[in-house]
Amino acid sequence: MKDFIGTIFVLSGPSGSGKTTLAQRVVSAPEFKTFLKKSISLTTRLKRSGEYQGKDYYFVAEQDFKDYLHKKKILEWTRYLGYYYATPKDKVEQVLLSGKSLVLCLDGKGATRIKRIYPDNSVTIFIKPPSIGELNKRIRSRGCKTRDEEIKKRLAIAKREIKVSANYDYIIVNKNLDTAVNKLNSIIRRYIKAR
């Protein structure tokens, strides 16, 4: 086993919980900027307006994704609403070996897998919406044209995810973004100082 120096902070939570926004806020915070990076996932879904290859995701064809999986170049993966999402192994290990830390936004299955692979170098944090009603409002208020059928699927998945949130190291209720950012910052600070 390689001797990793960095820490992986895994953020999970339902679609619309704010985990991606929180991840972006902490990696751009001046105190963390030089040693905390956001992991970039692979996905087979199409690029949305305002997204960039290699910045938001690595957008790949489904066959390429399956090739990476077959060659064991993927740490964890999931299929969500018909598309594949995955964490590339080489990118994560490169950052950990350099002594820097990572923020990953993953589902529950991915969080469990990362915790199993890197038990001494990972911290799991569940980002919980204040309520399902609030989550519904957040999803509907997004700029993308999310259909009612898709919203129902997202809310059903959210209810299942919230049920297993007790398995995480920490839970942050994202009622107010600034408060949630401060709580996440203090968790990260605790682990960075300990290393």
Backbone as JSON, one array per atom type, in Angstrom:
{
  "sequence": "MKDFIGTIFVLSGPSGSGKTTLAQRVVSAPEFKTFLKKSISLTTRLKRSGEYQGKDYYFVAEQDFKDYLHKKKILEWTRYLGYYYATPKDKVEQVLLSGKSLVLCLDGKGATRIKRIYPDNSVTIFIKPPSIGELNKRIRSRGCKTRDEEIKKRLAIAKREIKVSANYDYIIVNKNLDTAVNKLNSIIRRYIKAR",
  "N": [[0.85, -1.2, 0.0], [0.51, 2.21, -0.83], [2.07, 5.09, 0.69], [0.13, 7.45, 1.6], [-0.2, 10.96, 1.95], [-2.0, 13.06, 1.89], [-5.52, 13.96, 2.5], [-8.79, 12.68, 1.84], [-11.77, 14.28, 1.44], [-14.97, 13.4, 1.46], [-17.91, 14.44, 0.09], [-21.31, 13.93, 0.32], [-24.76, 13.81, -0.65], [-28.19, 14.6, -1.41], [-29.22, 15.41, -4.79], [-29.25, 18.82, -5.32], [-28.75, 19.48, -2.71], [-26.62, 21.08, -2.24], [-23.99, 20.29, -2.22], [-22.03, 20.44, -4.28], [-21.69, 23.2, -4.61], [-20.76, 23.83, -2.04], [-18.35, 22.39, -2.06], [-16.96, 23.79, -4.06], [-16.74, 26.28, -2.83], [-15.08, 25.73, -0.57], [-12.67, 24.82, -1.72], [-11.81, 27.08, -2.98], [-11.35, 28.82, -0.94], [-9.17, 31.13, 0.65], [-7.46, 30.1, 2.75], [-7.27, 27.39, 2.19], [-6.66, 27.08, -0.44], [-4.1, 26.47, -1.62], [-3.55, 23.81, -0.97], [-5.78, 22.16, -1.19], [-7.84, 20.42, -3.32], [-10.47, 20.07, -5.75], [-11.82, 17.08, -6.73], [-12.13, 15.88, -10.04], [-14.67, 14.39, -11.75], [-15.32, 11.63, -13.98], [-17.76, 11.49, -16.57], [-20.55, 10.2, -18.44], [-22.59, 11.69, -19.31], [-24.03, 14.38, -21.26], [-22.39, 17.51, -21.86], [-23.35, 20.36, -20.05], [-24.64, 23.7, -20.54], [-22.22, 26.16, -19.92], [-20.47, 24.46, -18.64], [-17.21, 22.94, -18.49], [-14.81, 20.92, -20.14], [-12.62, 18.93, -18.26], [-12.62, 20.75, -16.22], [-15.14, 20.96, -14.94], [-16.12, 18.35, -15.34], [-14.75, 15.27, -16.68], [-15.76, 14.63, -19.69], [-16.84, 11.79, -21.25], [-17.2, 9.18, -23.73], [-19.53, 6.44, -23.56], [-18.37, 3.93, -24.16], [-15.62, 4.43, -23.8], [-15.66, 4.91, -21.07], [-16.34, 2.35, -20.11], [-14.06, 0.98, -20.91], [-12.09, 2.18, -19.24], [-13.02, 1.25, -16.8], [-12.73, -1.53, -17.1], [-9.95, -1.66, -17.27], [-9.26, -1.1, -14.71], [-8.95, 1.58, -13.92], [-10.53, 3.16, -12.47], [-11.73, 4.33, -9.37], [-14.19, 4.35, -8.01], [-17.63, 4.1, -8.99], [-20.83, 5.07, -10.35], [-24.2, 4.76, -11.55], [-26.42, 7.12, -12.57], [-29.54, 8.38, -13.15], [-29.44, 7.34, -15.73], [-26.85, 7.85, -16.67], [-23.28, 7.37, -16.44], [-21.02, 7.96, -13.74], [-17.82, 8.62, -12.39], [-14.78, 8.21, -10.4], [-11.55, 8.97, -11.27], [-8.78, 6.9, -10.72], [-5.92, 7.37, -10.95], [-5.63, 10.17, -10.88], [-6.54, 10.89, -8.32], [-4.74, 9.51, -6.61], [-2.33, 10.68, -7.34], [-2.61, 13.3, -6.34], [-2.89, 12.76, -3.56], [-0.41, 11.56, -2.95], [1.26, 13.73, -3.32], [0.88, 15.18, -1.08], [-1.19, 16.9, -0.94], [-4.71, 17.58, -0.41], [-8.03, 16.31, -1.14], [-11.34, 17.1, -2.32], [-14.19, 15.27, -2.8], [-17.24, 14.8, -4.52], [-19.65, 12.56, -3.99], [-21.93, 9.74, -4.31], [-23.68, 7.64, -1.87], [-22.76, 4.97, -2.15], [-20.3, 5.34, -3.41], [-18.97, 6.86, -1.45], [-18.76, 4.97, 0.61], [-17.1, 3.09, -0.61], [-14.71, 4.58, -1.05], [-14.02, 5.07, 1.62], [-13.46, 2.47, 2.4], [-11.25, 1.83, 0.77], [-9.37, 3.83, 1.41], [-9.02, 3.99, 4.41], [-7.6, 5.38, 6.43], [-7.22, 7.84, 5.39], [-9.51, 9.22, 4.7], [-12.51, 11.18, 5.04], [-15.9, 11.27, 5.65], [-18.68, 13.22, 4.75], [-21.95, 14.19, 5.08], [-24.19, 16.12, 3.27], [-27.02, 17.62, 4.1], [-30.31, 18.53, 3.13], [-32.5, 21.11, 4.48], [-35.14, 20.24, 4.47], [-37.36, 17.98, 2.67], [-39.22, 19.36, 1.19], [-37.96, 21.86, 0.83], [-35.8, 20.99, -0.66], [-37.1, 20.13, -2.99], [-37.96, 22.64, -3.93], [-35.47, 23.85, -4.47], [-34.44, 22.19, -6.52], [-36.35, 22.64, -8.53], [-35.95, 25.33, -8.98], [-33.57, 25.54, -10.34], [-31.56, 26.46, -13.16], [-31.68, 24.68, -15.32], [-33.86, 22.76, -17.43], [-35.62, 20.85, -15.75], [-37.55, 18.03, -15.86], [-40.82, 17.08, -14.57], [-41.05, 14.32, -14.05], [-38.38, 13.56, -13.77], [-37.72, 15.09, -11.53], [-39.3, 13.88, -9.57], [-38.02, 11.38, -9.47], [-35.5, 12.18, -8.53], [-36.18, 13.16, -5.98], [-37.16, 10.84, -4.76], [-34.81, 9.31, -4.7], [-33.32, 10.99, -3.05], [-34.66, 10.74, -0.57], [-34.0, 8.11, 0.11], [-31.22, 8.37, 0.3], [-30.92, 10.13, 2.47], [-31.79, 8.55, 4.57], [-29.6, 6.88, 5.09], [-27.69, 8.57, 6.04], [-26.67, 8.64, 8.62], [-24.5, 6.95, 8.66], [-22.26, 8.36, 8.0], [-19.23, 10.24, 8.77], [-19.68, 12.88, 9.51], [-22.51, 15.14, 9.58], [-23.9, 17.79, 7.84], [-26.34, 20.2, 7.94], [-27.64, 21.93, 5.36], [-28.98, 24.67, 5.55], [-28.48, 27.34, 5.56], [-26.19, 28.75, 3.42], [-23.68, 30.07, 4.02], [-23.31, 29.41, 6.74], [-23.17, 26.63, 6.52], [-20.84, 26.4, 4.97], [-18.95, 27.41, 6.78], [-19.07, 25.42, 8.76], [-18.16, 23.21, 7.32], [-15.57, 24.11, 6.65], [-14.43, 24.15, 9.22], [-14.36, 21.43, 9.84], [-12.6, 20.45, 7.88], [-10.29, 21.91, 8.51], [-9.64, 20.8, 11.01], [-8.75, 18.2, 10.31], [-6.69, 18.69, 8.53], [-4.82, 20.0, 10.14], [-4.18, 17.92, 11.83], [-2.53, 16.26, 10.4]],
  "CA": [[0.0, 0.0, 0.0], [1.28, 3.45, -0.91], [2.0, 5.94, 1.87], [-0.52, 8.7, 1.21], [-0.05, 12.04, 2.91], [-3.2, 13.9, 1.86], [-6.81, 13.47, 2.99], [-9.93, 12.79, 0.92], [-13.01, 14.7, 2.08], [-16.06, 12.97, 0.59], [-19.2, 15.09, 0.33], [-22.47, 13.27, -0.29], [-26.03, 14.44, -0.35], [-29.09, 14.56, -2.55], [-29.14, 16.43, -5.83], [-29.89, 20.03, -4.82], [-28.41, 19.72, -1.3], [-25.6, 22.13, -2.2], [-22.65, 19.72, -2.02], [-21.09, 20.95, -5.29], [-21.43, 24.61, -4.25], [-19.9, 23.81, -0.85], [-17.03, 21.93, -2.49], [-16.32, 24.9, -4.78], [-16.42, 27.34, -1.86], [-13.94, 25.39, 0.29], [-11.4, 24.74, -2.47], [-11.37, 28.43, -3.37], [-11.08, 29.61, 0.27], [-7.74, 31.46, 0.71], [-6.67, 29.26, 3.66], [-7.14, 26.03, 1.66], [-6.43, 27.14, -1.89], [-2.85, 25.88, -2.1], [-3.38, 22.37, -0.72], [-7.04, 21.44, -1.27], [-8.33, 20.42, -4.69], [-11.73, 19.37, -5.99], [-11.64, 15.99, -7.68], [-12.96, 16.0, -11.24], [-15.21, 13.08, -12.1], [-15.67, 11.26, -15.36], [-19.19, 11.25, -16.77], [-20.99, 9.92, -19.82], [-23.68, 12.6, -19.69], [-23.63, 15.48, -22.14], [-21.95, 18.74, -21.21], [-24.39, 21.39, -19.95], [-24.2, 25.06, -20.83], [-21.38, 26.72, -18.87], [-19.55, 23.46, -18.12], [-15.99, 22.82, -19.28], [-14.06, 19.65, -20.1], [-11.44, 18.99, -17.41], [-12.83, 21.69, -15.11], [-16.34, 20.49, -14.24], [-16.08, 16.89, -15.49], [-14.14, 14.72, -17.89], [-16.88, 14.09, -20.45], [-16.34, 10.67, -22.05], [-18.19, 8.3, -24.35], [-19.82, 5.28, -22.71], [-17.4, 2.86, -24.43], [-14.39, 4.83, -23.12], [-15.89, 4.68, -19.64], [-16.26, 0.9, -19.88], [-12.64, 0.62, -21.06], [-11.41, 2.6, -18.0], [-13.48, 0.34, -15.76], [-12.1, -2.82, -17.38], [-8.51, -1.53, -17.0], [-9.14, -0.76, -13.29], [-8.5, 2.96, -13.79], [-11.61, 3.86, -11.77], [-11.82, 3.99, -7.95], [-15.59, 4.08, -7.69], [-18.51, 4.6, -10.05], [-22.26, 4.89, -10.16], [-25.07, 5.12, -12.67], [-27.44, 8.01, -12.03], [-30.46, 8.89, -14.18], [-29.05, 6.85, -17.06], [-25.47, 8.19, -17.03], [-22.22, 6.89, -15.54], [-20.14, 8.94, -13.08], [-16.73, 7.86, -11.78], [-13.59, 8.91, -9.91], [-10.34, 8.38, -11.85], [-7.82, 6.48, -9.69], [-4.6, 7.98, -11.06], [-5.69, 11.6, -10.48], [-6.68, 10.94, -6.86], [-3.49, 9.07, -5.96], [-1.32, 11.69, -7.64], [-2.8, 14.4, -5.38], [-2.6, 12.26, -2.2], [1.05, 11.35, -2.81], [1.93, 15.03, -3.3], [0.64, 15.81, 0.21], [-2.38, 17.75, -1.0], [-5.96, 16.89, -0.08], [-9.06, 16.36, -2.17], [-12.76, 17.08, -2.01], [-14.95, 14.5, -3.79], [-18.7, 14.78, -4.37], [-20.02, 11.2, -4.36], [-23.12, 9.15, -3.7], [-23.39, 6.81, -0.7], [-21.97, 3.8, -2.54], [-18.94, 5.83, -3.66], [-18.39, 7.25, -0.16], [-18.42, 3.72, 1.3], [-15.95, 2.48, -1.3], [-13.52, 5.39, -0.75], [-13.7, 4.82, 3.03], [-12.88, 1.14, 2.47], [-9.93, 1.84, 0.1], [-8.48, 4.76, 2.12], [-9.61, 4.16, 5.75], [-6.86, 6.35, 7.24], [-7.06, 9.11, 4.66], [-10.78, 9.74, 4.2], [-13.51, 11.71, 5.96], [-17.16, 11.35, 4.92], [-19.53, 14.31, 5.23], [-23.24, 14.18, 4.38], [-24.82, 17.44, 3.18], [-28.45, 17.34, 4.2], [-31.18, 19.7, 2.95], [-33.31, 21.32, 5.69], [-36.36, 19.43, 4.35], [-37.63, 17.51, 1.31], [-39.92, 20.47, 0.53], [-36.93, 22.83, 0.42], [-35.04, 20.34, -1.73], [-37.97, 20.21, -4.16], [-37.89, 24.03, -4.42], [-34.12, 24.08, -5.03], [-34.32, 21.48, -7.8], [-37.22, 23.31, -9.5], [-35.46, 26.69, -9.27], [-32.34, 25.48, -11.12], [-31.66, 26.99, -14.52], [-31.94, 23.65, -16.33], [-35.27, 22.39, -17.58], [-35.79, 19.54, -15.15], [-38.93, 17.57, -16.02], [-41.48, 16.6, -13.35], [-40.72, 12.91, -13.86], [-37.01, 13.51, -13.25], [-37.75, 15.66, -10.17], [-39.84, 12.82, -8.7], [-36.95, 10.38, -9.29], [-34.47, 12.78, -7.68], [-36.69, 13.24, -4.61], [-37.21, 9.47, -4.23], [-33.42, 8.95, -4.41], [-32.93, 11.82, -1.91], [-35.2, 10.15, 0.66], [-33.19, 6.92, 0.41], [-29.89, 8.83, 0.72], [-31.02, 10.74, 3.8], [-31.94, 7.44, 5.54], [-28.29, 6.29, 5.44], [-26.74, 9.64, 6.38], [-26.06, 8.36, 9.93], [-23.26, 6.17, 8.45], [-21.17, 9.28, 7.67], [-18.48, 10.79, 9.9], [-20.31, 14.16, 9.87], [-23.69, 15.59, 8.82], [-24.09, 19.24, 7.85], [-27.63, 20.6, 7.37], [-27.4, 23.13, 4.56], [-30.12, 25.58, 5.55], [-27.88, 28.62, 5.19], [-24.94, 28.39, 2.76], [-22.51, 30.57, 4.75], [-23.17, 28.61, 7.95], [-22.71, 25.3, 6.09], [-19.44, 26.56, 4.56], [-18.15, 27.55, 8.01], [-18.99, 24.1, 9.41], [-17.28, 22.38, 6.49], [-14.21, 24.64, 6.84], [-13.89, 23.75, 10.53], [-14.06, 19.99, 9.76], [-11.38, 20.31, 7.07], [-9.2, 22.48, 9.31], [-9.32, 19.81, 12.05], [-8.0, 17.07, 9.75], [-5.45, 19.19, 7.91], [-3.87, 20.27, 11.24], [-3.79, 16.66, 12.45], [-1.58, 15.53, 9.53]],
  "C": [[0.88, 1.25, 0.0], [1.08, 4.27, 0.36], [1.45, 7.3, 1.48], [-0.42, 9.73, 2.33], [-1.33, 12.87, 3.01], [-4.44, 13.19, 2.39], [-7.87, 13.64, 1.92], [-11.15, 13.16, 1.76], [-14.14, 14.38, 1.1], [-17.34, 13.67, 1.01], [-20.29, 14.32, -0.41], [-23.71, 14.05, 0.1], [-26.9, 14.41, -1.58], [-28.78, 15.64, -3.57], [-29.91, 17.65, -5.33], [-29.56, 20.34, -3.37], [-27.36, 20.82, -1.16], [-24.19, 21.61, -2.08], [-21.63, 20.26, -3.02], [-20.71, 22.4, -4.99], [-20.5, 24.67, -3.04], [-18.47, 23.39, -1.22], [-16.27, 23.07, -3.19], [-15.9, 26.02, -3.83], [-15.19, 26.99, -1.03], [-12.63, 25.33, -0.49], [-10.91, 26.11, -2.91], [-11.12, 29.34, -2.16], [-9.58, 29.88, 0.37], [-6.91, 30.54, 1.6], [-6.43, 27.85, 3.14], [-6.65, 25.97, 0.22], [-5.19, 26.41, -2.39], [-2.74, 24.37, -1.89], [-4.68, 21.57, -0.73], [-7.58, 21.56, -2.69], [-9.67, 19.69, -4.76], [-11.46, 18.3, -7.04], [-12.6, 16.19, -8.86], [-13.37, 14.61, -11.68], [-15.31, 12.89, -13.6], [-17.18, 11.16, -15.44], [-19.49, 10.98, -18.23], [-22.14, 10.84, -20.23], [-23.13, 13.72, -20.56], [-23.27, 16.71, -21.31], [-23.11, 19.74, -21.2], [-23.79, 22.75, -20.27], [-23.39, 25.6, -19.65], [-20.42, 25.73, -18.24], [-18.36, 23.31, -19.06], [-15.32, 21.47, -19.06], [-12.81, 19.83, -19.24], [-11.55, 19.97, -16.26], [-14.02, 21.24, -14.28], [-16.38, 18.97, -14.2], [-15.12, 16.56, -16.62], [-15.3, 14.03, -18.62], [-16.35, 13.02, -21.4], [-17.5, 9.89, -22.65], [-18.37, 7.06, -23.45], [-18.81, 4.14, -22.92], [-16.05, 3.16, -23.76], [-14.5, 4.58, -21.62], [-15.73, 3.19, -19.3], [-14.83, 0.39, -20.01], [-11.86, 0.97, -19.79], [-11.75, 1.64, -16.87], [-12.79, -1.02, -15.89], [-10.6, -2.81, -17.03], [-8.21, -1.12, -15.56], [-8.55, 0.64, -13.06], [-9.51, 3.82, -13.03], [-11.68, 3.38, -10.32], [-13.23, 3.58, -7.56], [-16.43, 4.65, -8.82], [-19.96, 4.35, -9.68], [-22.98, 5.22, -11.47], [-26.22, 5.91, -12.07], [-28.23, 8.62, -13.16], [-29.98, 8.55, -15.59], [-27.62, 7.14, -17.49], [-24.5, 7.62, -16.0], [-21.42, 8.08, -15.0], [-19.06, 8.13, -12.37], [-15.59, 8.76, -11.32], [-12.36, 8.22, -10.49], [-9.26, 8.13, -10.79], [-6.5, 7.24, -9.76], [-4.58, 9.43, -10.58], [-5.75, 11.73, -8.96], [-5.36, 10.59, -6.19], [-2.34, 10.04, -6.19], [-1.39, 12.84, -6.62], [-2.43, 13.95, -3.96], [-1.11, 12.07, -1.95], [1.81, 12.67, -2.71], [1.73, 15.75, -1.96], [-0.54, 16.75, 0.22], [-3.6, 16.91, -0.69], [-7.0, 17.15, -1.15], [-10.45, 16.44, -1.58], [-13.44, 16.32, -3.14], [-16.43, 14.62, -3.49], [-19.18, 13.43, -4.89], [-21.34, 10.78, -3.74], [-22.69, 8.24, -2.55], [-22.51, 5.61, -1.01], [-20.5, 4.2, -2.76], [-18.23, 6.22, -2.37], [-17.94, 6.02, 0.62], [-17.18, 3.09, 0.7], [-14.65, 3.25, -1.0], [-13.06, 5.14, 0.7], [-13.03, 3.46, 3.2], [-11.46, 1.11, 1.88], [-8.92, 2.68, 0.88], [-8.99, 5.0, 3.55], [-8.91, 5.22, 6.6], [-6.75, 7.73, 6.61], [-8.38, 9.67, 4.15], [-11.72, 10.13, 5.33], [-14.79, 11.85, 5.16], [-18.09, 12.37, 5.58], [-20.82, 14.32, 4.4], [-23.84, 15.58, 4.44], [-26.33, 17.22, 3.07], [-29.27, 18.61, 3.94], [-32.02, 19.9, 4.22], [-34.62, 20.51, 5.69], [-36.5, 18.97, 2.9], [-38.35, 18.61, 0.52], [-38.95, 21.52, 0.01], [-36.1, 22.27, -0.73], [-35.81, 20.4, -3.05], [-37.9, 21.61, -4.78], [-36.55, 24.31, -5.09], [-33.97, 23.42, -6.4], [-35.13, 22.2, -8.87], [-36.69, 24.69, -9.89], [-34.16, 26.71, -10.07], [-32.59, 25.97, -12.54], [-32.02, 25.95, -15.56], [-33.42, 23.26, -16.32], [-35.46, 20.96, -17.06], [-37.27, 19.16, -15.23], [-39.48, 17.05, -14.7], [-41.11, 15.16, -13.03], [-39.31, 12.76, -13.26], [-36.95, 14.05, -11.82], [-38.26, 14.61, -9.19], [-38.79, 11.76, -8.42], [-35.89, 10.92, -8.34], [-34.91, 12.83, -6.22], [-36.78, 11.86, -3.97], [-35.8, 8.99, -3.85], [-32.95, 9.71, -3.16], [-33.41, 11.22, -0.59], [-34.41, 8.92, 1.08], [-31.81, 7.33, 0.93], [-29.9, 9.37, 2.14], [-31.12, 9.66, 4.88], [-30.6, 6.86, 5.97], [-27.25, 7.34, 5.86], [-26.06, 9.42, 7.73], [-24.76, 7.57, 9.82], [-22.05, 7.06, 8.17], [-20.47, 9.77, 8.93], [-19.13, 12.07, 10.42], [-21.56, 14.38, 9.02], [-23.75, 17.1, 8.97], [-25.45, 19.52, 7.21], [-27.4, 21.93, 6.66], [-28.67, 23.97, 4.45], [-29.66, 26.96, 5.08], [-26.47, 28.31, 4.65], [-23.71, 28.84, 3.53], [-22.25, 29.76, 6.02], [-22.63, 27.22, 7.61], [-21.24, 25.34, 5.67], [-18.54, 26.65, 5.78], [-17.98, 26.21, 8.72], [-18.05, 23.18, 8.63], [-15.82, 22.81, 6.64], [-13.62, 24.14, 8.16], [-13.57, 22.25, 10.55], [-12.74, 19.79, 9.02], [-10.17, 20.79, 7.86], [-8.7, 21.48, 10.35], [-8.43, 18.69, 11.51], [-6.69, 17.51, 9.1], [-4.41, 19.42, 9.0], [-3.35, 18.97, 11.86], [-2.71, 15.94, 11.65], [-0.19, 16.12, 9.62]]
}
